[in-house]
């Protein structure tokens, strides 16, 4: 009951000076709203990155070329390529934990067919690739092991290629020329959309790696090897297994470093998410300055309130109020002021996040825990910046307070 009475008095005091109270809360409102918006954008970006990386494949493991050095200076990842189809075949043959393995041979080329031509990327892959990437066809079929072993000139095209070369028609069964080599289209891939980096996953042509290597690529080394595990818990052990097989394939001595790189989608996700976390923290810290300004504003207005109500405080003490009662009264008023400002700031944050999402197309996410944290932090600001004015009020001399004009 005592706390309720303090809250009622605080609300009554705030309503007596509506404009002053609103201006006092403005710093808290803007601070909380800005922090909410920044964190919402950051969390939305993380969710989008996670969804995009999950879209790359299930429990994905990627083997890429290693780095080389010249004159003691590293030339960076991918500068030393010794990956071959034989490496992929060895991994598939000897691994006990992998559910699928595919070499990936990249051959950018001009595709000609249907109603024109389109610059795209041809990927020479194995029959495991669609399973690894969790890719299905919207029409037609995927190539099979017989197509692969016979080096048949068959292709499965992405939705973007189909849209640009064969608009308003089903391209299955039609011919497609890749570097003057005729391929028959046997399927169209289900659309996947863009990656987090903005790359169009549907702008692709898949063909058997045996055909691409002999007809289009014309070189021994391949761009990467993709693999996947049945269970995500198997990824660490599978990475070690792949690394061991690759070192044996490349005949590396124990003291030699790896001439390849093995990564999984969790590593990629963590790298992207850590960048997003740093940016979110930086933006939230900048926005948090508004909370500090808002807290100082509350302290100032509470000091003014103590001065204005000095006589009232004297009367309360004269009729039996203790210093702790006066302290509690003004502290509760400061907390109520901050919490109301925090609640309004949460509303501003929601509206701002929705507006940002609508204008930019970015993904935003506001968790219930974030709302509770914002309100709790607002209350903490009220306690921190309201304590000094409340303590000053509690220490007033009742006689001097009654004489105050």
N, C-alpha and C positions, 0 to 999 in steps of 0.2 A: 504493500500500500504506500509506503514511504517513497519508494522509487517511482511508482506511478504518479504520485503527487508532484515529484520533482519534474517528471516528463511533462505533465500538464502545465506546470508553471513555465517550463522552457518553451513549449509550443505557443502558449499565450504571449510570451515575450517576443517570439519571432514574428507572430502574426500582427503584433502592434506596429512593427516597423517592417512591413513587407518588402518595400523597395531596398532598404538598407540590408536586410537579411539576404535578399536575392543577389545583390552586388557582392556581399561578403562570401556567399557560396560560389560565386562565379569561378574563382580560381580552382576550387575543388571539382566543380562540374566539368570545366575544360580539361583539367588534369586527368581525372578518371576517364572521361570520354576519349581523350587522345590515347591514353595507355590501352584502353579496351580496343580501340580501332587498330592500333599498331600490332597488338598481340593477336587480334583476330586475323589480320592479314598474314602475319607470320605463321600462325597455326594452319591457316588455310593453304598457304604455300607448302608447308610440310606435308599436309594431307595430299595435295596435288602431286607432289614429288613422289610420295609413297605409292599412290595409285598408278602414276606413270611408270615407275620402276617395276611394280607388280605386273604391269601390262607388258613388260619386256619378256616375261616368261616366268615359269614356275620353278622356284628353287634353283635359279640360274647360276652357273659357274662359267666364267669367261677366261679363256687362255689367249693372251695376246703376245706379240713379239716383245723381246726385252730391249735393253738399251745398249749402246756402244759408246766408247770414249775415244777421243783423239787428242793426243798430247796431254793426257790427264784431265781433259774436260769432257764431261758427259754430254752426249748429244740427245739425251731424252728418251722417254719410253717410245718403243716402236721403231727405233732407228736401226735395230739389228734383228732382221727377220730370218729365223731358221725353222719356222713352222711349216710342216708339210702335211699332206693328206695321210701319209704313213703314221704321223704322230697321232692324228685323230683315230685312225684304225687301231693303233696300239692301245690307246686309252679305252676304246670301246671293248677291245678284246680282253684286256687284263683287269679292268676295274670291276670291283665287286659291289660298289655302292651307287654307281650311276645308272639311271634309268634310260638315258638317251645321250648320244654324242653325235655332233655333226661338224664337219669342217665348213668354213664359210669363205668362199672365193668371191671377191667383189670385182665387178666389171662394169664401170659406168659406161653407158652407151646410148646411142640414139635408137629408139624403138620406132619402127615404121609399120603401120597397119591401119586398117579401118579407114578413118577419115583424116589421116595426117601422120604427124610424127611427134614424138615426145621424148625429151631427155630424161632418162631414169637410171636406176642402178639395178643391174642383174646380179642376183646372189646365187652362186652355185652351192647347193646344200644337199644333205642326205635326207632320207625318208624320216629320220628322227627329228628334223628341224621343226616341223609344224607342232609336234608334241612338246618340244622344249619351249617354244615360243607361245604355246597355247593358242595356235592359229587354226581356224577351220575355214572351209570354203562356203561362200554364199550360193555358188552354182558350180556345176561340174564336179571334178574330183582332184585329189592331190596325186602327184606321180608316185609310183610304187617301186619296189626293189627291182622288178624286171626292167622298168624304164631306166633305172639307175645303172644296172649292170650292162644293159645293151646300149648305153649312151644315146638314148633316143632324144630327138630334138623336140621336147615337149616343155611347155611353160605354164606356170600358174601366175596370173598377174594380180597386182593390188588394185584396190577400189579406185585410187586416183588415176592410175594408168588406164583402167577400163573406162572411167568417166571421160578422159580426154581423147582417147583413141576410138572408143566405141560408144558414143553417147546414145542413150535411149535404145540400146540393143544388148542382147546377150552375146558376148564375144566368144563363148565356148565353141570350139570347132573351127574357128577362123585362124588365119595365118598371121604371124607376127615376125617381122624381119629384125634381127639383132646383128649389127655389123655385117649385113648382107647374108647372114645365115638364116634360112627360114625355120621358124619354130611353129608348132601347132599349139594353140591355147587349149588347155584341157580343164582349166578351172579359174575361178575368180575368188580371191581371198575375202573373208569377212573384214569389214572396215575396223581399224583399231584407233585411228586418230593420231594426234600429235604426241610427241614425247614432251617432257618438262623443258627441254631445250628448244622446242619449237620445230623439231624435225618431223616430217610427214612419214609415218610408218607405212602408209598405204601406197607410197610412190616407189614401188618395187616390183621386180619380176623374179620369181623363183624358178629355178631349173635344176636338174640333176648335176651335182658337182662334177661328175665324170664328163658330162657334155660341155659344161662351161670351161673346164680346165683345158680340154683338147680343142674346142672350137672358138672360144672367145678370149680366155685369159692368156694362154700361151706361155705361162711361167710356172716354175715348180713350187714356189712358196705361196702360202695362203695368208689371208688377212687375220683370221682368228679361228678358234675352236670353241664351240658352245657345248655345254653339257648341263644336265640337270639331275637332281636326286628325287627319289620318291617322297622323302620326308625332309623337312627343313632342318631337323636335328642332325641329319647326316652330312650337312654341308661342310662343317669344319674337317671331319675325317675324310670326306671325299676330296677336299682341296689338297690335303696331305698326300692322298693316294695319287691324284693327278700329278702333283709336283714330283713324286717319286718316279712315276712312269716316264714323265717327260725328261727327267735327269738321266734316266737309264737310256732312253731313246737317243738323247744327244751326247751320250757317253761323257758325262761331266764327272770330273774327279771330286772327291769330298771337299777339297779346298776351293773349287771353282764356284763362282756365283751363278745363279740362274740366268740363262739367256732367254728367259720368257717371263711373263707375269701372269699370275693366277689371282683372279678377284671374283667375288660373288656379289649378288645384288644388294646384300646387307651393307657391304663396304661402300658401294656406290651410293646407297641411300644415306648412310651415315655421313659421307663426305658432303653430299648436297644439303642434308639437314643441318649440319654444323654451321655451314655458311649462312643458312637462313636464320639459325638461332642467334648468331652474332649480330646480324642486321636487326633482328627483332629486339634484341637486348639494347642495342645502341639507340634505336628509335624510341623504345619505351623509356629509356633513361632520360632522353631529351624531353619527352612528354612529361616525365615525372617531375621535372623542374616546376611545371605548373602546379603540381600538388604542394610543393614547398612554398610557392608564392601564395597559394590558397590558404595554407596553414598559417602563414604570417598574417594574412588578411583577417583570419578568424581571431588570432591573438590580439590584433589591434582593435577590432570591433568589440571584443570582450573587455578589453581595458577601458574603452570608451563607455561600455555598458556599466562597468563597476563604478566609474566616476559619476555617471548619470544617476545611478541608483544607490549612491552612498547613504542618503538619508533613509531609504527603504531598508538597507542593510542594518543601519543603526536601530530602527524600530524593531526589526526581527530579533536582533540580539537583546534589546531591552525587555522583550516579552518572553525571553527564555531560549531563543535559538542559540545553539552552540556554534563554535567556529567550524566544526566538521560539517554541520548542516549547511552553512553558507558555502563552504568549499564544494560540497556535493551538488548544491543547487546550480552553481555556475559551471561546474565541470560537466554536469548532465546537459546543460544548455549548449555548451560547446560541442559535446558529442552529438546531440540531436541535430545541430546545425550542420555538422560534418556529414552525418549519415544521410540526411536529406539531400545534401549536395552530391554525395556519392551515388545515391539512388538515381538522381536526375542525370548524373554523369554516365551511369550504366545505360540509361535510356538513350542518351546522346551517342554512346558508343555503338549500341545496336543499330540506330538509325544511320550513323556514319559508315559502319561496316556494310550495311545493305546498299547504301549509296555507292560506295567504292566498288562493290561487286557488280552493281548494275552498270556503272559507267565504264569500268575497265574489263569486265569479264573475269576478274581474278576470283579465286575461291577464298572465302572467309569462313572462319569457324570460331564460335564463342562457346566455351564449355561452362556448365553450371558452376564448377569450382572457381572459374575465373570471376564470375559475378559475386560469389561469396567472398572471395579474396579482396575484390574491389571495395565492397561494403565494409569489410573488416579493417582494411587499410584506412578507409575514410574515418572510421571510428578511432583508430589509433592516432591519426592526425589530430582529431578533436581532443583527445586526451593529452597528447604531447604539447600542443600549442595552447590548450585551454587551461592547463594546470597552473601556470604562472599567474594569470589574471584571477583565477579562482582562489589561489592561495593568498593573493594580495587582498581580495575581498574578505577572506576569513580572518585576516590579521588586523582588520580595521578596529580601532578603538570605538566602542559603542557610543561613548559620550561625545567624542569628536565627530563621529558619523552623524549623530542627531543634530549637532550644531552646523553641519555642512549646509551651505546655501548653493 
